[in-house]
Amino acid sequence: MPKSLTLPITGMTCANCVATVERNLKKLDGVSAATVNLSSERATVEFDAAKLGLADLIARVERAGYGIATGEAELVIKRLADDNDARRLEKALAKLEGVLEASVTYANEKARIRYIPTIISQAEIRRAISAAGFEALELGGQAEDAEARAREQEIAWQRHLLLVGLFFTVPLFLLSMGKDAGLLPAFFYAPNYQKMYLMMGMYPGAWWFNWLLLALATPVQFYVGWQYYLGAYKAIRNGAANMDVLIAMGSSAAYLYSLPITFGWLEGHVYFETAAVIITLIKLGKFLEARAKGRTSEAIKKLMGLRAKTARIIRQGIETEVSVEDVRVGDVVLVRPGEKIPVDGVVIEGRSTVDESMLTGESLPLEKKPGDPLIGATINKQGFLKFEATRVGKETALAQIIRLVEEAQASKAPIQKLADQVSSIFVPVVIGLALLTFVGWYFFAPPPPVNADTTAFTRALINMVAVLVIACPCALGLATPTAVMVGTGKGAELGILFRNSEALERAGKVSVVVLDKTGTVTRGQPAVTDIVLGQQPHLTENEVLALAASVEQGSEHPLGEAIWAEATARGLTLFEPLAFQSEAGHGVEAEVNGQQVAVGNLRMMEKCGYRLNGLENEIQRLQAEAKTAMLVAINREAAAVIAVADTLKEDAIQAVAELRRMGLRVIMLTGDNQKTAQAVARQAGIAEVIAEVLPDGKTAKIKELQTSADHLVAMVGDGINDAPALAQADVGFAIGTGTDVAMAAAPVTLIRGDLRGVARAIALSRLTLGTIKQNLFWAFFYNVLLIPAAALGLLNPMLAAGAMAFSSVFVVSNSLRLRRRRIGLT
């Protein structure tokens, strides 16, 4: 049985780490796909549940040298009768997927649970406890913060290591550089002081000094830098090489070379400060990078911050306040003025206005009355509301928006493939270049001057170390995912949801935008404007309308709904239709009150051979006025024309103008007749129109546009009626609302139903793609330029380590600039 899980990974530092985790997971029999994201530090695994379990996946990740971020819950358990109850509950908890450890103690009535927060939440754990017949009271923090807490603990540990490194490295660096520059007091050098040192039991001159440097360097090398040794060992054990291998080799070479000189076995210069500075600078870079990476997911945190914490519900006739995670479908929820609506639901009592701007972008509060839907996390402004919860927990609109953004951030963009291919061979190539550097400088370079401070071996070693530590696979690994995280997060703030990073990338490359007419360019709520009677005797306007509306009863087509709405507004009596038939793109037909009534377009009348009774001129006149003419035939003769008009959306003209300003070719695609479509297009500023296209023909038209000039084509529609065309397009934009966001299968969903969101999405995609290219250019340029420089002896290893540490910080910071960019219409 296929299954998908998301695991929060700890300990990844570069693109090679990503490749290592992916490769190890894919080696498991039963894993069909594994995608690891360095920026979000998550792995999404698809596998056969009959062959593998969660424990196998965790074991494989840990065997590869990495960890899983876990949360801990401490709960007070009520209704434990004896120790048998405690054991029974412990077993029930241990069976929950995502729970790693569970311990229940009867003596103090407490349960400790260690779990994976991306798989199970504390609310789900508490529900499982309730299902087992007990009650859980939470002692710890919120479940959703568990993964964040694990990340914060990791950053705090890195901060501790950095401070320890700085404590030892700064004096080590100052002493070493001061001695080399001749800035230390004379007794560090003068032989006159050697006798005094010997009398005090100290080594004379440089010997004593080297031992001091060794004492300062050793904690940095093996305490602060232990992570790199451990990571290098695990990487090599798994048949891979990552950044840890380069750092461990580079710093160890400098440290180990200095030991025999300190022990007096060899003469020469010690390089303890080089080893310590390499480790400390890289630790500083990684700490700053981790903090910056945390800011790339601020959009998700803002969305999570919208949620209400508690809800006031009525159960068994009693009003009580509970955690929002404990609200169940069917609960009656009370919301007072100024309070957040905790979950999605339907109003059953009360009237009010609700501010939905945080999700839908609707600036004005919307009126709510019994029967109207409510979206969780929106704000009740004025009245008191009582509503029934319909969607809770992970099913609410906000939770689905968060899930969509997280899935997009975890996916890989096609542009990342090049970086992944380079990263897979990067470290072995760098090690090879470092060895060649050593060989070249030792065997083939001119010998150092006689009075030089270094030997040929020392010079070759230092240049080799510089090559090892200047190389940076981290920047390559972070170039794409950090920009994708910021871009998708920015999109969510603008009401634009990208289903995956491929959609984010492709949206910026489209050159043709195809707009559906009804509901996209126009409001999608047409109304009857004219009823023109033909030569049918003894029929009034209301009688024709009543017959037409009787056929259209229950119709889901906007034009049919308009006819029915007009008849209802006039208070007309409708009849039950018999032998109802519908033909997509043509019209409907049924027997009504003993008469055969057909309502449809001109194509339907011509196909059925119905006489038009002189209505041709009226049809042309109405169509020229951008109205849709629906013919009503009674007993096989046209009796009237009912004109229905759909007005432009307020934002349509501005949206089309912005798309054209961006250099995009804009086309309107509709099933409506050519004259009506041309009239609407003229109002909206659209130059090209493809009209009279049946629903099943829209896909073919999109395909024609794709192949005719090899364009990337975007299709904009409502996400339901246009689903096949949206799927055929290179990028599909579904215009929806905050409540139906999960229904749209399109790669891009515009939550706010605003056509201007198309231009914003394309602009955001272009900016994100530009940022990715900048990041990749920097990552490649940095390595291509500085690795040869280090090999030629132009870089000191300490400068190389500093440059390497801050290259990834630069990439993350460049991605964060997207957050400050204004993406709007000019």
Buried (B, 14 or more C-beta within 10 A) or exposed (E): EEBEBBBBBBBBBBBBBBBBBBBBBBEBEBBEEBBBBBBBBBBBBBBBBEEBBBEBBBEBBBEBBBBBBBBBBEBEBEBBEEEEBBEBBBEBBBEBBBBBEBEBBBEEBBBBBBBBBBBBBBBBBBBBBEEBEBEBEBEBBBBBBBBBBBBEEBBEEBBEBBEBBBBBBBBBBEBBEEBEEEEBEEBBBEEEBBEEBEEEEBBBBBBBBBBBBBEBBBBBBEBBBEBBBBBBBBBBEBEBBBBBBBBBBBBBBBBEBBBEBBEEEEEBBBBBBBBBBBBBBBBBBBBBBBBBBBBBBBBBEEBBEBBBEBBBBEEEEEEEEBBBBBBEBEBBBBBEEEBBBBBBBBBEEBBBBBBBBBBBBBEEBBEBEEEBBBBBBBBBBBBBBBBBBBBBBEBBBBBBBBEBBBBBBBBBBEBBEBBBEBBBEBBEEBBEBBEEBBEBBBEEEEEEEEEEEBBBBBBBBBBBBBBBBBBBBBBBBBBBBBBBBBBBBBBBBBBBBBBBBBBBBBBBBBBBBBBBBBBBBBBBEBBBBBBBBBEBEEBEEBBBBBBBBBBBBEBEBBBBBBBBBBBEEEEBEBBEBEEBEBBEBBBBBBBBBEEBBBBBBBBBBEEBEBEBBEBEEBBEBBBEBBBBBBBBBBEEBBBBBBBBBBBBBEBBBBBBBBBBEBEBBBBBBBBBBEBBBBBBBEBBBBEEBBBBBEBEBBBBBBBEBBEEEEBBBBBBBBBBBBBBBBBBBBBBBBBBBBBBBBBBBBBBBBBBBBBBBBBBBBBBBBBBBEBBBBBBEBBBEBBEEBBBBBBBBEBBBBBBBBBBBBBBBBBBBBBBEBBEBEBEEE
